Amino acid sequence: QVQVVESGGGLVPAGGSLRLSCTVSGLPFDDYAMGWFRQAPGKLREGVACITWSGSSIYYGDFAKGRFTISRNNAKNTLYLQMDNLKPEDTGMYYCAADQPSGDDLLYDYCSGDIEFGYWGQGTQVTVSS
């Protein structure tokens, strides 16, 4: 049984930082591409950042570039998202997702939502106060 569990969300003031974690079990984590997505109330889900199994390729949504950093520790089956200089518009539910693309060149298609990740967590809430 595959389990994807996010943690690390919370309430922070604008300009603050949070580090989200995502622990995966039930699949060979180091064979899977991973992604962070978010959804704000009344808005569509959007890709925040995605990373290939090896970490050799990373994609960031435009809003995340320069502020967010995705990383993974395959030995710990854990994915991270370091979020700095948070803004009120970063408020939303943040989800972790896993899948096994047939090629690393498909990472953008997964992160943009053109191809759906197969495994998802329940999400962790991030709230940034102004």
Sine and cosine of phi, psi and omega as CSV:
sin_phi,cos_phi,sin_psi,cos_psi,sin_omega,cos_omega
0.00,0.00,0.82,-0.58,-0.02,-1.00
-0.99,0.13,0.74,-0.67,0.07,-1.00
-0.80,-0.60,0.74,-0.67,0.04,-1.00
-0.82,-0.57,0.90,-0.43,-0.14,-0.99
-0.79,-0.61,0.89,-0.46,0.03,-1.00
-1.00,-0.03,0.45,-0.89,0.10,-0.99
-0.43,-0.90,0.23,-0.97,0.09,-1.00
0.97,-0.25,-0.08,1.00,0.04,-1.00
-0.94,0.34,0.15,-0.99,0.02,-1.00
0.22,-0.98,-0.20,-0.98,0.01,-1.00
-0.96,-0.28,0.83,-0.56,0.01,-1.00
-0.70,-0.71,0.46,-0.89,0.09,-1.00
-0.97,0.23,0.37,-0.93,0.06,-1.00
-0.83,0.56,0.67,-0.75,-0.06,-1.00
1.00,-0.03,-0.18,0.98,-0.02,-1.00
-0.99,0.14,-0.06,-1.00,-0.05,-1.00
-0.75,-0.66,0.46,-0.89,0.13,-0.99
-0.61,-0.79,0.49,-0.87,0.12,-0.99
-0.84,-0.54,0.91,-0.41,0.05,-1.00
-1.00,0.00,0.54,-0.84,0.08,-1.00
-0.81,-0.59,0.47,-0.88,0.04,-1.00
-0.64,-0.77,0.90,-0.44,0.01,-1.00
-0.97,-0.25,0.73,-0.68,-0.07,-1.00
-0.87,-0.49,0.66,-0.75,0.09,-1.00
-0.67,-0.74,0.37,-0.93,0.05,-1.00
1.00,-0.01,0.04,1.00,0.09,-1.00
-0.51,-0.86,0.34,-0.94,-0.01,-1.00
-0.97,0.26,1.00,-0.01,-0.15,-0.99
-0.77,0.63,-0.65,0.76,-0.08,-1.00
-0.97,0.23,0.05,1.00,0.14,-0.99
-0.97,-0.23,-0.04,1.00,-0.17,-0.98
-0.92,-0.39,0.68,-0.73,0.23,-0.97
-0.96,0.29,0.49,-0.87,-0.05,-1.00
-0.76,-0.65,0.42,-0.91,0.01,-1.00
-0.53,-0.85,0.43,-0.90,0.16,-0.99
-0.93,-0.37,0.71,-0.70,0.06,-1.00
-0.78,-0.63,0.30,-0.95,0.07,-1.00
-0.60,-0.80,0.40,-0.92,0.06,-1.00
-0.60,-0.80,0.86,-0.51,0.07,-1.00
-1.00,-0.04,0.40,-0.92,0.01,-1.00
-0.83,0.56,0.77,-0.63,0.04,-1.00
0.98,0.21,0.09,1.00,-0.02,-1.00
-0.85,-0.53,0.32,-0.95,0.05,-1.00
-0.97,0.25,0.43,-0.90,0.10,-1.00
-0.91,0.40,0.62,-0.78,0.01,-1.00
-0.70,-0.71,0.49,-0.87,0.02,-1.00
-0.97,0.25,0.76,-0.65,0.03,-1.00
-1.00,-0.05,-0.82,0.57,-0.02,-1.00
-0.30,-0.95,0.53,-0.85,0.03,-1.00
-0.66,-0.75,0.41,-0.91,-0.08,-1.00
-0.58,-0.82,0.64,-0.77,0.03,-1.00
-0.96,0.28,0.16,-0.99,-0.07,-1.00
-0.84,0.54,-0.57,0.82,-0.05,-1.00
-1.00,-0.03,-0.21,0.98,-0.10,-1.00
0.99,0.11,0.09,1.00,-0.08,-1.00
-0.97,0.25,-0.41,0.91,0.04,-1.00
-0.79,-0.61,0.69,-0.72,-0.01,-1.00
-0.69,-0.72,0.64,-0.77,0.08,-1.00
-0.83,-0.56,0.68,-0.73,0.07,-1.00
-0.84,-0.54,0.62,-0.78,0.20,-0.98
-0.91,0.42,0.47,-0.88,-0.08,-1.00
-0.82,0.57,-0.62,0.79,-0.04,-1.00
-0.94,0.35,-0.34,0.94,-0.07,-1.00
-1.00,-0.04,-0.34,0.94,-0.07,-1.00
-0.87,0.49,0.77,-0.64,0.03,-1.00
1.00,0.07,-0.21,0.98,-0.01,-1.00
-0.86,-0.50,-0.54,0.84,-0.06,-1.00
-0.93,-0.37,0.52,-0.85,0.05,-1.00
-0.71,-0.70,0.84,-0.55,0.06,-1.00
-0.99,-0.12,0.62,-0.79,0.06,-1.00
-0.46,-0.89,0.22,-0.97,0.01,-1.00
-0.58,-0.81,0.49,-0.87,0.11,-0.99
-0.84,-0.54,0.99,-0.16,-0.08,-1.00
-0.92,0.40,-0.46,0.89,0.03,-1.00
-0.93,0.37,-0.43,0.90,-0.02,-1.00
-0.96,-0.29,0.07,1.00,-0.03,-1.00
0.80,0.60,0.65,0.76,-0.12,-0.99
-0.75,-0.66,0.67,-0.74,0.08,-1.00
-0.94,-0.35,0.57,-0.82,-0.02,-1.00
-0.80,-0.60,0.41,-0.91,0.18,-0.98
-0.66,-0.75,0.95,-0.31,0.09,-1.00
-1.00,0.03,0.84,-0.54,-0.04,-1.00
-0.88,-0.48,0.88,-0.47,-0.01,-1.00
-0.89,-0.45,0.31,-0.95,0.01,-1.00
0.75,0.66,0.77,0.63,-0.05,-1.00
-0.92,0.40,0.54,-0.84,-0.01,-1.00
-0.86,-0.51,0.40,-0.92,0.02,-1.00
-0.82,0.57,-0.54,0.84,0.00,-1.00
-0.95,0.30,-0.09,1.00,0.12,-0.99
-0.99,0.12,-0.09,1.00,0.01,-1.00
-0.88,0.48,0.71,-0.70,0.03,-1.00
0.29,-0.96,-0.02,-1.00,0.09,-1.00
-1.00,-0.01,0.76,-0.65,-0.02,-1.00
-0.95,-0.31,0.78,-0.62,-0.07,-1.00
-0.89,-0.46,0.55,-0.83,0.10,-1.00
-0.96,-0.28,0.60,-0.80,-0.03,-1.00
-0.62,-0.78,0.46,-0.89,-0.04,-1.00
-0.70,-0.71,0.56,-0.83,0.12,-0.99
-0.24,-0.97,0.11,-0.99,-0.05,-1.00
-0.85,-0.53,0.99,0.13,0.03,-1.00
-0.87,0.49,0.47,-0.88,0.01,-1.00
-0.96,0.29,-0.24,0.97,0.07,-1.00
-0.38,-0.93,0.51,-0.86,0.00,-1.00
-0.88,0.47,-0.40,0.92,-0.02,-1.00
-0.94,0.33,-0.13,0.99,0.03,-1.00
-1.00,-0.03,0.01,1.00,-0.07,-1.00
-0.83,0.56,-0.68,0.74,-0.01,-1.00
-0.88,0.48,-0.66,0.75,-0.02,-1.00
-0.89,0.45,-0.59,0.80,0.06,-1.00
-0.94,0.33,-0.69,0.72,-0.09,-1.00
-0.95,0.31,-0.48,0.88,0.03,-1.00
-0.99,0.15,-0.20,0.98,0.00,-1.00
1.00,-0.06,-0.03,1.00,0.04,-1.00
-0.90,0.44,-0.55,0.84,0.11,-0.99
-0.86,-0.51,0.75,-0.66,-0.08,-1.00
-0.99,0.10,0.74,-0.67,0.17,-0.99
-0.89,0.46,0.52,-0.85,-0.10,-1.00
-1.00,0.06,-0.48,0.88,-0.06,-1.00
-0.83,-0.56,0.71,-0.71,-0.08,-1.00
-0.72,-0.69,0.52,-0.86,0.15,-0.99
-1.00,0.01,-0.01,-1.00,-0.02,-1.00
-1.00,0.07,-0.24,0.97,0.07,-1.00
0.99,-0.14,0.39,-0.92,0.10,-0.99
-0.72,-0.70,0.71,-0.71,-0.12,-0.99
-0.99,0.12,0.74,-0.67,0.11,-0.99
-0.89,-0.46,0.82,-0.58,0.03,-1.00
-0.80,-0.60,0.83,-0.56,-0.01,-1.00
-0.92,-0.39,0.88,-0.48,-0.02,-1.00
-1.00,0.01,0.53,-0.85,-0.03,-1.00
-1.00,0.00,0.00,0.00,0.00,0.00
